[in-house]
């Protein structure tokens, strides 16, 4: 069994290999989100930048269950939101949010946003997560806060404001809406979403029980360096990928 010291992000000989890899990870991330109950009707989307066309990204077809997405179902969209490969439409809200983030953050390969229960509940408080656990330290001083809510994000200018609120961080809390996470790989973006959702659940429980003790700033910053890196985010997703492919190999179709 490989470990953190030996298991590393893959390298590719061709752009076709890298594209297939990103699409496989994207389909797997959707299946995992579906298994974890992050789907809420037709809301939510994860996107992956195309390795050959950096202003294009792969997304889910509008209205398809996360639990059923396969590699061949994924849709390629250009920077203007036009479908250039695939037979189905993509949610307009996904276009306005994701195109703005991909444009503002050329370092980002993937963007994840869904309407999971605990993170959307936490978002109603209009607060960043506190460093109350080791896991929450991954987001210490690395989370933005978008403080406006005007309904479903259909306006390109609002997408730009959301991307601005994200800034250089790995995540942004969208007040009264939920969270959005990014990564240098699909694996990383998906893991930060999963982890932040659980951290929101943890803090809601802790706040309901009393007054949780905060980890001091020096220790929180040190811990962030241990559990908040791009590499650690990527690595943390690998057991989930192995599990979902073993359970649902048809996702690779």
DRENPA-3360 file (N, C-alpha, C; in nm, 2 decimals, always signed):
BEGIN
1 = XXXXXXXX = +0.08/-0.12/+0.00/+0.00/+0.00/+0.00/+0.09/+0.12/+0.00 ~ +0.07/+0.21/-0.10/+0.15/+0.33/-0.10/+0.11/+0.43/+0.01 ~ +0.20/+0.52/+0.04/+0.17/+0.62/+0.15/+0.20/+0.76/+0.10 ~ +0.19/+0.85/+0.18/+0.21/+0.99/+0.15/+0.34/+1.02/+0.08 ~ +0.44/+0.94/+0.12/+0.58/+0.97/+0.07/+0.60/+0.91/-0.07 ~ +0.52/+0.81/-0.11/+0.54/+0.75/-0.24/+0.43/+0.77/-0.34 ~ +0.31/+0.80/-0.29/+0.20/+0.82/-0.38/+0.19/+0.97/-0.42 ~ +0.21/+1.00/-0.55/+0.22/+1.14/-0.60/+0.12/+1.16/-0.71;
9 = XXXXXXXX = +0.09/+1.29/-0.73/+0.01/+1.32/-0.85/+0.07/+1.27/-0.98 ~ +0.00/+1.22/-1.07/+0.06/+1.16/-1.19/+0.11/+1.26/-1.29 ~ +0.20/+1.22/-1.37/+0.24/+1.30/-1.49/+0.20/+1.24/-1.61 ~ +0.19/+1.31/-1.72/+0.13/+1.26/-1.85/+0.22/+1.29/-1.97 ~ +0.22/+1.20/-2.06/+0.30/+1.21/-2.18/+0.22/+1.29/-2.29 ~ +0.09/+1.29/-2.28/+0.01/+1.36/-2.38/-0.10/+1.43/-2.32 ~ -0.16/+1.53/-2.39/-0.27/+1.61/-2.33/-0.39/+1.52/-2.33 ~ -0.40/+1.43/-2.42/-0.52/+1.34/-2.41/-0.52/+1.25/-2.29;
17 = XXXXXXXX = -0.41/+1.21/-2.24/-0.40/+1.13/-2.12/-0.44/+1.22/-2.00 ~ -0.39/+1.34/-2.00/-0.43/+1.43/-1.89/-0.57/+1.47/-1.89 ~ -0.63/+1.49/-2.01/-0.77/+1.52/-2.01/-0.86/+1.41/-1.96 ~ -0.82/+1.28/-2.00/-0.90/+1.17/-1.96/-0.89/+1.15/-1.80 ~ -0.77/+1.17/-1.75/-0.75/+1.17/-1.61/-0.84/+1.27/-1.53 ~ -0.84/+1.39/-1.58/-0.92/+1.49/-1.51/-1.07/+1.46/-1.52 ~ -1.11/+1.40/-1.64/-1.25/+1.37/-1.65/-1.29/+1.25/-1.56 ~ -1.20/+1.15/-1.55/-1.22/+1.04/-1.46/-1.24/+1.09/-1.31;
25 = XXXXXXXX = -1.15/+1.17/-1.27/-1.15/+1.23/-1.14/-1.28/+1.31/-1.12 ~ -1.32/+1.38/-1.22/-1.44/+1.47/-1.21/-1.56/+1.38/-1.19 ~ -1.58/+1.28/-1.28/-1.69/+1.19/-1.26/-1.69/+1.12/-1.13 ~ -1.57/+1.08/-1.08/-1.57/+1.01/-0.95/-1.61/+1.11/-0.84 ~ -1.56/+1.24/-0.85/-1.60/+1.34/-0.75/-1.75/+1.36/-0.74 ~ -1.82/+1.36/-0.86/-1.96/+1.37/-0.86/-2.03/+1.25/-0.79 ~ -1.98/+1.13/-0.82/-2.04/+1.01/-0.76/-2.02/+1.02/-0.61 ~ -1.90/+1.06/-0.56/-1.88/+1.07/-0.42/-1.97/+1.18/-0.36;
33 = XXXXXXXX = -1.99/+1.29/-0.42/-2.08/+1.39/-0.37/-2.22/+1.34/-0.36 ~ -2.26/+1.26/-0.46/-2.39/+1.20/-0.46/-2.41/+1.10/-0.34 ~ -2.31/+1.02/-0.32/-2.31/+0.92/-0.21/-2.32/+1.00/-0.08 ~ -2.25/+1.11/-0.06/-2.25/+1.19/+0.06/-2.37/+1.28/+0.08 ~ -2.46/+1.27/-0.02/-2.59/+1.35/+0.00/-2.57/+1.50/-0.03 ~ -2.47/+1.54/-0.11/-2.44/+1.68/-0.14/-2.53/+1.73/-0.25 ~ -2.59/+1.64/-0.33/-2.68/+1.68/-0.43/-2.81/+1.73/-0.37 ~ -2.86/+1.84/-0.43/-2.99/+1.90/-0.38/-3.07/+1.94/-0.51;
41 = XXXXXXXX = -3.15/+1.84/-0.55/-3.22/+1.86/-0.68/-3.13/+1.88/-0.79 ~ -3.14/+1.99/-0.86/-3.05/+2.02/-0.98/-2.94/+2.11/-0.94 ~ -2.92/+2.15/-0.81/-2.82/+2.25/-0.77/-2.68/+2.18/-0.76 ~ -2.58/+2.26/-0.78/-2.44/+2.21/-0.76/-2.37/+2.17/-0.88 ~ -2.24/+2.19/-0.88/-2.15/+2.16/-0.99/-2.01/+2.16/-0.95 ~ -1.93/+2.07/-1.01/-1.79/+2.07/-1.00/-1.74/+2.08/-1.15 ~ -1.63/+2.16/-1.16/-1.58/+2.18/-1.30/-1.43/+2.16/-1.30 ~ -1.38/+2.11/-1.41/-1.23/+2.09/-1.43/-1.19/+2.16/-1.56;
49 = XXXXXXXX = -1.08/+2.24/-1.54/-1.02/+2.31/-1.66/-0.97/+2.20/-1.76 ~ -0.99/+2.23/-1.89/-0.93/+2.14/-1.99/-0.78/+2.17/-2.00 ~ -0.69/+2.06/-2.01/-0.55/+2.09/-2.01/-0.50/+2.15/-2.14 ~ -0.57/+2.13/-2.24/-0.52/+2.19/-2.37/-0.58/+2.33/-2.40 ~ -0.71/+2.35/-2.36/-0.78/+2.47/-2.38/-0.81/+2.53/-2.24 ~ -0.72/+2.61/-2.19/-0.73/+2.66/-2.05/-0.85/+2.75/-2.02 ~ -0.91/+2.80/-2.13/-1.03/+2.88/-2.11/-1.16/+2.80/-2.12 ~ -1.15/+2.67/-2.14/-1.26/+2.58/-2.14/-1.26/+2.49/-2.02;
57 = XXXXXXXX = -1.37/+2.44/-1.98/-1.38/+2.35/-1.86/-1.49/+2.25/-1.88 ~ -1.47/+2.14/-1.81/-1.57/+2.03/-1.82/-1.67/+2.04/-1.70 ~ -1.79/+2.01/-1.72/-1.90/+2.02/-1.62/-2.00/+1.91/-1.64 ~ -2.09/+1.91/-1.54/-2.20/+1.82/-1.55/-2.32/+1.87/-1.63 ~ -2.39/+1.78/-1.69/-2.52/+1.82/-1.76/-2.62/+1.86/-1.66 ~ -2.69/+1.97/-1.70/-2.80/+2.02/-1.61/-2.91/+1.92/-1.58 ~ -2.93/+1.89/-1.46/-3.04/+1.80/-1.42/-3.01/+1.66/-1.40 ~ -2.88/+1.62/-1.43/-2.84/+1.48/-1.41/-2.80/+1.45/-1.27;
65 = XXXXXXXX = -2.85/+1.34/-1.21/-2.81/+1.30/-1.08/-2.66/+1.29/-1.07 ~ -2.61/+1.34/-0.96/-2.46/+1.32/-0.93/-2.44/+1.17/-0.92 ~ -2.53/+1.09/-0.87/-2.51/+0.94/-0.85/-2.50/+0.87/-0.98 ~ -2.53/+0.93/-1.10/-2.53/+0.86/-1.22/-2.43/+0.91/-1.33 ~ -2.36/+1.01/-1.29/-2.27/+1.07/-1.39/-2.15/+0.98/-1.43 ~ -2.12/+0.97/-1.56/-2.01/+0.90/-1.61/-1.91/+0.99/-1.69 ~ -1.80/+0.95/-1.72/-1.70/+1.03/-1.79/-1.76/+1.08/-1.92 ~ -1.83/+0.99/-1.99/-1.89/+1.03/-2.12/-2.00/+1.13/-2.11;
73 = XXXXXXXX = -2.06/+1.14/-1.99/-2.17/+1.24/-1.97/-2.12/+1.39/-1.96 ~ -1.99/+1.41/-1.94/-1.94/+1.54/-1.91/-1.94/+1.63/-2.03 ~ -1.96/+1.76/-2.00/-1.99/+1.86/-2.11/-1.87/+1.95/-2.11 ~ -1.82/+1.99/-2.23/-1.71/+2.09/-2.24/-1.77/+2.22/-2.28 ~ -1.74/+2.32/-2.20/-1.79/+2.46/-2.21/-1.68/+2.55/-2.23 ~ -1.70/+2.65/-2.32/-1.59/+2.75/-2.34/-1.61/+2.87/-2.24 ~ -1.51/+2.96/-2.24/-1.51/+3.07/-2.15/-1.63/+3.16/-2.15 ~ -1.71/+3.16/-2.26/-1.83/+3.24/-2.27/-1.95/+3.16/-2.23;
81 = XXXXXXXX = -1.93/+3.04/-2.19/-2.05/+2.96/-2.15/-2.11/+2.88/-2.25 ~ -2.05/+2.87/-2.37/-2.11/+2.80/-2.48/-2.07/+2.65/-2.48 ~ -2.16/+2.56/-2.49/-2.13/+2.42/-2.50/-2.06/+2.39/-2.63 ~ -1.94/+2.33/-2.62/-1.87/+2.30/-2.75/-1.85/+2.15/-2.76 ~ -1.88/+2.07/-2.66/-1.88/+1.93/-2.67/-1.98/+1.87/-2.58 ~ -2.07/+1.79/-2.63/-2.18/+1.73/-2.55/-2.31/+1.77/-2.60 ~ -2.41/+1.69/-2.57/-2.55/+1.71/-2.63/-2.65/+1.78/-2.53 ~ -2.60/+1.81/-2.41/-2.69/+1.86/-2.31/-2.65/+1.99/-2.26;
89 = XXXXXXXX = -2.75/+2.07/-2.20/-2.71/+2.20/-2.15/-2.64/+2.19/-2.01 ~ -2.58/+2.30/-1.97/-2.52/+2.32/-1.84/-2.59/+2.43/-1.77 ~ -2.61/+2.41/-1.64/-2.68/+2.51/-1.56/-2.62/+2.65/-1.58 ~ -2.70/+2.75/-1.60/-2.65/+2.89/-1.62/-2.58/+2.94/-1.50 ~ -2.63/+2.90/-1.38/-2.56/+2.95/-1.26/-2.42/+2.89/-1.25 ~ -2.40/+2.77/-1.30/-2.27/+2.71/-1.31/-2.18/+2.79/-1.40 ~ -2.23/+2.83/-1.51/-2.15/+2.91/-1.61/-2.10/+3.04/-1.55 ~ -2.19/+3.11/-1.48/-2.16/+3.24/-1.42/-2.06/+3.23/-1.31;
97 = XXXXXXXX = -2.08/+3.13/-1.22/-1.99/+3.12/-1.11/-1.86/+3.06/-1.15 ~ -1.86/+2.95/-1.23/-1.73/+2.88/-1.25/-1.65/+2.95/-1.36 ~ -1.71/+3.01/-1.46/-1.63/+3.08/-1.56/-1.56/+3.20/-1.49 ~ -1.62/+3.27/-1.40/-1.56/+3.38/-1.33/-1.44/+3.33/-1.25 ~ -1.46/+3.22/-1.18/-1.35/+3.17/-1.09/-1.23/+3.12/-1.17 ~ -1.26/+3.04/-1.28/-1.16/+2.99/-1.36/-1.08/+3.11/-1.43 ~ -1.15/+3.21/-1.47/-1.09/+3.33/-1.53/-1.00/+3.40/-1.43 ~ -1.05/+3.42/-1.31/-0.98/+3.50/-1.21/-0.86/+3.42/-1.15;
105 = XXXXXXXX = -0.87/+3.29/-1.15/-0.76/+3.20/-1.09/-0.70/+3.10/-1.19 ~ -0.61/+3.15/-1.27/-0.55/+3.06/-1.37/-0.47/+2.95/-1.31 ~ -0.44/+2.96/-1.18/-0.37/+2.85/-1.11/-0.46/+2.73/-1.07 ~ -0.59/+2.76/-1.08/-0.69/+2.66/-1.04/-0.73/+2.56/-1.15 ~ -0.73/+2.44/-1.12/-0.77/+2.33/-1.22/-0.92/+2.30/-1.20 ~ -0.97/+2.30/-1.07/-1.10/+2.26/-1.05/-1.17/+2.35/-0.94 ~ -1.31/+2.36/-0.96/-1.39/+2.43/-0.87/-1.51/+2.35/-0.83 ~ -1.54/+2.35/-0.70/-1.65/+2.27/-0.65/-1.75/+2.35/-0.57;
113 = XXXXXXXX = -1.88/+2.34/-0.60/-1.98/+2.41/-0.53/-2.10/+2.32/-0.53 ~ -2.16/+2.30/-0.41/-2.29/+2.23/-0.40/-2.37/+2.29/-0.29 ~ -2.48/+2.23/-0.26/-2.57/+2.28/-0.15/-2.58/+2.18/-0.04 ~ -2.47/+2.13/+0.01/-2.47/+2.04/+0.12/-2.53/+2.10/+0.25 ~ -2.58/+2.02/+0.33/-2.66/+2.06/+0.44/-2.59/+2.15/+0.54 ~ -2.48/+2.11/+0.59/-2.41/+2.18/+0.71/-2.34/+2.31/+0.66 ~ -2.28/+2.30/+0.55/-2.21/+2.42/+0.50/-2.31/+2.53/+0.46 ~ -2.42/+2.49/+0.40/-2.52/+2.60/+0.37/-2.58/+2.65/+0.50;
121 = XXXXXXXX = -2.60/+2.57/+0.60/-2.65/+2.61/+0.72/-2.55/+2.71/+0.79 ~ -2.43/+2.67/+0.79/-2.32/+2.76/+0.85/-2.32/+2.89/+0.77 ~ -2.34/+2.89/+0.64/-2.32/+3.01/+0.56/-2.43/+3.12/+0.60 ~ -2.54/+3.07/+0.66/-2.64/+3.17/+0.70/-2.59/+3.26/+0.82 ~ -2.48/+3.22/+0.88/-2.43/+3.30/+0.99/-2.34/+3.41/+0.95 ~ -2.30/+3.40/+0.82/-2.21/+3.51/+0.76/-2.07/+3.51/+0.83 ~ -2.02/+3.40/+0.87/-1.89/+3.39/+0.95/-1.80/+3.29/+0.88 ~ -1.67/+3.32/+0.90/-1.57/+3.22/+0.86/-1.56/+3.11/+0.97;
129 = XXXXXXXX = -1.52/+2.99/+0.93/-1.50/+2.89/+1.03/-1.38/+2.92/+1.12 ~ -1.40/+2.88/+1.25/-1.30/+2.90/+1.35/-1.20/+2.79/+1.35 ~ -1.08/+2.80/+1.40/-0.98/+2.69/+1.42/-1.01/+2.62/+1.55 ~ -1.11/+2.53/+1.54/-1.15/+2.46/+1.66/-1.11/+2.31/+1.66 ~ -1.06/+2.27/+1.54/-1.01/+2.13/+1.53/-0.89/+2.13/+1.43 ~ -0.82/+2.02/+1.43/-0.71/+2.00/+1.34/-0.76/+2.02/+1.20 ~ -0.87/+1.96/+1.16/-0.92/+1.96/+1.03/-0.96/+2.11/+0.99 ~ -1.01/+2.18/+1.08/-1.05/+2.32/+1.05/-0.93/+2.41/+1.02;
137 = XXXXXXXX = -0.82/+2.37/+1.08/-0.70/+2.45/+1.05/-0.65/+2.45/+0.91 ~ -0.70/+2.35/+0.83/-0.67/+2.36/+0.69/-0.72/+2.48/+0.62 ~ -0.82/+2.54/+0.68/-0.89/+2.66/+0.62/-0.85/+2.79/+0.70 ~ -0.75/+2.78/+0.79/-0.71/+2.89/+0.87/-0.65/+3.00/+0.79 ~ -0.71/+3.12/+0.79/-0.66/+3.23/+0.71/-0.66/+3.19/+0.56 ~ -0.74/+3.10/+0.52/-0.74/+3.05/+0.38/-0.89/+3.03/+0.33 ~ -0.98/+3.12/+0.38/-1.12/+3.12/+0.34/-1.17/+3.26/+0.32 ~ -1.23/+3.28/+0.21/-1.29/+3.41/+0.19/-1.44/+3.41/+0.24;
145 = XXXXXXXX = -1.50/+3.53/+0.23/-1.64/+3.54/+0.27/-1.71/+3.64/+0.17 ~ -1.81/+3.58/+0.11/-1.89/+3.66/+0.01/-2.02/+3.70/+0.09 ~ -2.03/+3.83/+0.12/-2.14/+3.87/+0.21/-2.27/+3.92/+0.14 ~ -2.28/+3.91/+0.01/-2.40/+3.95/-0.06/-2.48/+3.82/-0.10 ~ -2.61/+3.83/-0.09/-2.69/+3.72/-0.15/-2.81/+3.79/-0.22 ~ -2.81/+3.76/-0.35/-2.92/+3.83/-0.44/-3.00/+3.72/-0.51 ~ -2.99/+3.60/-0.47/-3.07/+3.49/-0.53/-2.97/+3.41/-0.61 ~ -3.02/+3.33/-0.70/-2.94/+3.24/-0.79/-2.84/+3.33/-0.87;
153 = XXXXXXXX = -2.72/+3.28/-0.87/-2.61/+3.36/-0.94/-2.63/+3.35/-1.09 ~ -2.70/+3.45/-1.15/-2.72/+3.45/-1.30/-2.65/+3.57/-1.36 ~ -2.60/+3.66/-1.29/-2.54/+3.78/-1.34/-2.39/+3.76/-1.35 ~ -2.33/+3.79/-1.46/-2.18/+3.78/-1.48/-2.11/+3.87/-1.38 ~ -2.16/+3.98/-1.35/-2.09/+4.07/-1.26/-2.09/+4.02/-1.12 ~ -2.20/+3.95/-1.08/-2.20/+3.89/-0.95/-2.10/+3.77/-0.94 ~ -2.08/+3.70/-1.05/-1.98/+3.59/-1.06/-1.84/+3.65/-1.04 ~ -1.82/+3.77/-1.09/-1.69/+3.83/-1.07/-1.67/+3.87/-0.93;
161 = XXXXXXXX = -1.77/+3.92/-0.86/-1.76/+3.97/-0.72/-1.74/+3.84/-0.63 ~ -1.80/+3.73/-0.67/-1.78/+3.61/-0.59/-1.63/+3.57/-0.61 ~ -1.58/+3.57/-0.73/-1.44/+3.53/-0.75/-1.35/+3.63/-0.68 ~ -1.38/+3.75/-0.67/-1.30/+3.85/-0.59/-1.30/+3.81/-0.44 ~ -1.42/+3.77/-0.39/-1.42/+3.74/-0.25/-1.34/+3.61/-0.22 ~ -1.34/+3.52/-0.32/-1.25/+3.40/-0.30/-1.10/+3.44/-0.29 ~ -1.06/+3.54/-0.37/-0.93/+3.59/-0.37/-0.83/+3.47/-0.39 ~ -0.72/+3.47/-0.32/-0.62/+3.37/-0.34/-0.64/+3.24/-0.25;
169 = XXXXXXXX = -0.76/+3.23/-0.19/-0.79/+3.12/-0.09/-0.83/+2.99/-0.16 ~ -0.84/+2.89/-0.08/-0.88/+2.76/-0.13/-1.03/+2.75/-0.12 ~ -1.10/+2.84/-0.05/-1.24/+2.83/-0.02/-1.30/+2.96/+0.00 ~ -1.43/+2.97/-0.03/-1.51/+3.10/+0.01/-1.64/+3.05/+0.06 ~ -1.69/+3.12/+0.17/-1.82/+3.10/+0.22/-1.91/+3.20/+0.16 ~ -2.02/+3.15/+0.10/-2.12/+3.23/+0.03/-2.24/+3.25/+0.12 ~ -2.25/+3.37/+0.18/-2.35/+3.39/+0.28/-2.49/+3.35/+0.23 ~ -2.56/+3.28/+0.31/-2.70/+3.23/+0.28/-2.71/+3.14/+0.16;
177 = XXXXXXXX = -2.59/+3.08/+0.12/-2.59/+3.00/+0.00/-2.51/+2.87/+0.01 ~ -2.39/+2.88/+0.07/-2.31/+2.76/+0.08/-2.16/+2.79/+0.08 ~ -2.09/+2.70/+0.02/-1.94/+2.72/+0.01/-1.90/+2.68/-0.13 ~ -1.78/+2.73/-0.17/-1.71/+2.70/-0.29/-1.57/+2.67/-0.26 ~ -1.51/+2.57/-0.32/-1.37/+2.54/-0.30/-1.30/+2.52/-0.43 ~ -1.17/+2.54/-0.43/-1.09/+2.52/-0.55/-0.97/+2.44/-0.52 ~ -0.90/+2.40/-0.63/-0.78/+2.32/-0.61/-0.69/+2.31/-0.73 ~ -0.57/+2.27/-0.72/-0.48/+2.26/-0.83/-0.50/+2.12/-0.90;
185 = XXXXXXXX = -0.60/+2.05/-0.85/-0.65/+1.92/-0.91/-0.79/+1.91/-0.88 ~ -0.86/+1.82/-0.95/-1.00/+1.79/-0.92/-1.00/+1.73/-0.78 ~ -0.90/+1.64/-0.75/-0.90/+1.57/-0.62/-0.89/+1.67/-0.51 ~ -0.81/+1.77/-0.52/-0.79/+1.87/-0.41/-0.92/+1.95/-0.39 ~ -0.98/+2.00/-0.50/-1.10/+2.08/-0.49/-1.21/+2.00/-0.42 ~ -1.23/+1.88/-0.46/-1.33/+1.79/-0.41/-1.31/+1.77/-0.26 ~ -1.18/+1.74/-0.23/-1.15/+1.71/-0.09/-1.18/+1.83/+0.00 ~ -1.14/+1.95/-0.04/-1.16/+2.07/+0.04/-1.31/+2.09/+0.06;
193 = XXXXXXXX = -1.39/+2.06/-0.04/-1.53/+2.07/-0.02/-1.59/+1.98/+0.08 ~ -1.55/+1.85/+0.07/-1.59/+1.75/+0.17/-1.55/+1.78/+0.31 ~ -1.42/+1.82/+0.32/-1.37/+1.86/+0.45/-1.43/+1.98/+0.51 ~ -1.46/+2.08/+0.43/-1.52/+2.20/+0.48/-1.66/+2.18/+0.53 ~ -1.73/+2.10/+0.45/-1.87/+2.06/+0.49/-1.87/+1.99/+0.63 ~ -1.77/+1.90/+0.65/-1.77/+1.84/+0.78/-1.72/+1.93/+0.89 ~ -1.63/+2.02/+0.86/-1.59/+2.12/+0.96/-1.71/+2.21/+1.00 ~ -1.79/+2.24/+0.90/-1.91/+2.32/+0.93/-2.00/+2.25/+1.02;
201 = XXXXXXXX = -2.02/+2.12/+1.00/-2.10/+2.04/+1.08/-2.04/+2.03/+1.22 ~ -1.91/+2.02/+1.23/-1.84/+2.01/+1.36/-1.86/+2.14/+1.44 ~ -1.85/+2.25/+1.37/-1.86/+2.38/+1.45/-2.00/+2.41/+1.49 ~ -2.10/+2.37/+1.40/-2.24/+2.39/+1.44/-2.27/+2.31/+1.57 ~ -2.22/+2.19/+1.57/-2.24/+2.10/+1.69/-2.17/+2.16/+1.81 ~ -2.05/+2.20/+1.79/-1.97/+2.26/+1.91/-2.03/+2.39/+1.96 ~ -2.08/+2.47/+1.87/-2.14/+2.60/+1.91/-2.27/+2.57/+1.98 ~ -2.34/+2.47/+1.94/-2.47/+2.44/+2.01/-2.45/+2.38/+2.14;
209 = XXXXXXXX = -2.33/+2.31/+2.16/-2.30/+2.25/+2.29/-2.24/+2.35/+2.39 ~ -2.18/+2.45/+2.35/-2.12/+2.55/+2.44/-2.03/+2.65/+2.37 ~ -1.91/+2.67/+2.43/-1.82/+2.77/+2.37/-1.69/+2.69/+2.34 ~ -1.67/+2.65/+2.21/-1.55/+2.57/+2.18/-1.42/+2.65/+2.20 ~ -1.32/+2.58/+2.25/-1.19/+2.64/+2.27/-1.12/+2.66/+2.13 ~ -1.07/+2.78/+2.10/-1.00/+2.80/+1.98/-0.85/+2.76/+1.99 ~ -0.80/+2.70/+1.88/-0.66/+2.68/+1.87/-0.59/+2.81/+1.85 ~ -0.48/+2.83/+1.93/-0.41/+2.96/+1.92/-0.35/+2.98/+1.78;
217 = XXXXXXXX = -0.33/+3.11/+1.74/-0.30/+3.14/+1.60/-0.17/+3.08/+1.55 ~ -0.07/+3.07/+1.64/+0.06/+3.01/+1.60/+0.04/+2.87/+1.57 ~ -0.03/+2.80/+1.65/-0.05/+2.65/+1.63/-0.14/+2.63/+1.51 ~ -0.24/+2.71/+1.50/-0.33/+2.70/+1.38/-0.26/+2.72/+1.25 ~ -0.17/+2.82/+1.25/-0.09/+2.84/+1.13/+0.00/+2.73/+1.10 ~ +0.06/+2.67/+1.20/+0.15/+2.56/+1.19/+0.08/+2.44/+1.14 ~ -0.04/+2.41/+1.19/-0.12/+2.30/+1.15/-0.17/+2.32/+1.01 ~ -0.20/+2.44/+0.97/-0.25/+2.46/+0.83/-0.14/+2.42/+0.74;
225 = XXXXXXXX = -0.01/+2.45/+0.77/+0.10/+2.40/+0.69/+0.11/+2.25/+0.67 ~ +0.06/+2.18/+0.77/+0.06/+2.04/+0.77/-0.05/+1.97/+0.70 ~ -0.17/+2.03/+0.72/-0.29/+1.96/+0.66/-0.37/+2.05/+0.56 ~ -0.31/+2.16/+0.52/-0.38/+2.25/+0.42/-0.31/+2.27/+0.29 ~ -0.21/+2.19/+0.26/-0.13/+2.21/+0.14/-0.20/+2.15/+0.02 ~ -0.16/+2.19/-0.10/-0.22/+2.13/-0.22/-0.20/+1.98/-0.22 ~ -0.07/+1.94/-0.19/-0.04/+1.80/-0.19/-0.13/+1.72/-0.09 ~ -0.14/+1.77/+0.03/-0.22/+1.70/+0.13/-0.37/+1.69/+0.08;
233 = XXXXXXXX = -0.42/+1.80/+0.02/-0.56/+1.79/-0.03/-0.57/+1.69/-0.13 ~ -0.48/+1.68/-0.23/-0.48/+1.58/-0.33/-0.47/+1.44/-0.27 ~ -0.38/+1.42/-0.18/-0.36/+1.29/-0.12/-0.48/+1.24/-0.04 ~ -0.55/+1.33/+0.03/-0.66/+1.30/+0.11/-0.78/+1.24/+0.03 ~ -0.78/+1.28/-0.10/-0.89/+1.23/-0.18/-0.87/+1.09/-0.24 ~ -0.74/+1.04/-0.24/-0.71/+0.92/-0.30/-0.79/+0.80/-0.25 ~ -0.80/+0.78/-0.11/-0.88/+0.67/-0.07/-1.03/+0.67/-0.11 ~ -1.08/+0.79/-0.13/-1.22/+0.80/-0.17/-1.23/+0.77/-0.32;
241 = XXXXXXXX = -1.13/+0.81/-0.40/-1.13/+0.77/-0.54/-1.12/+0.62/-0.55 ~ -1.03/+0.56/-0.48/-1.02/+0.41/-0.49/-1.14/+0.34/-0.45 ~ -1.21/+0.39/-0.35/-1.33/+0.33/-0.30/-1.45/+0.34/-0.40 ~ -1.47/+0.46/-0.46/-1.58/+0.48/-0.55/-1.56/+0.41/-0.68 ~ -1.44/+0.40/-0.73/-1.42/+0.32/-0.85/-1.44/+0.17/-0.83 ~ -1.40/+0.12/-0.72/-1.42/-0.02/-0.69/-1.57/-0.05/-0.67 ~ -1.64/+0.05/-0.61/-1.79/+0.03/-0.59/-1.87/+0.05/-0.71 ~ -1.83/+0.15/-0.79/-1.91/+0.19/-0.91/-1.82/+0.21/-1.03;
249 = XXXXX = -1.76/+0.11/-1.08/-1.67/+0.12/-1.20/-1.73/+0.18/-1.32 ~ -1.86/+0.17/-1.34/-1.93/+0.22/-1.45/-1.91/+0.37/-1.47 ~ -1.87/+0.44/-1.36/-1.84/+0.59/-1.37/-1.74/+0.62/-1.47 ~ -1.65/+0.53/-1.50/-1.54/+0.55/-1.60/-1.58/+0.53/-1.74 ~ -1.70/+0.49/-1.77/-1.75/+0.47/-1.90/-1.76/+0.61/-1.98;
% end
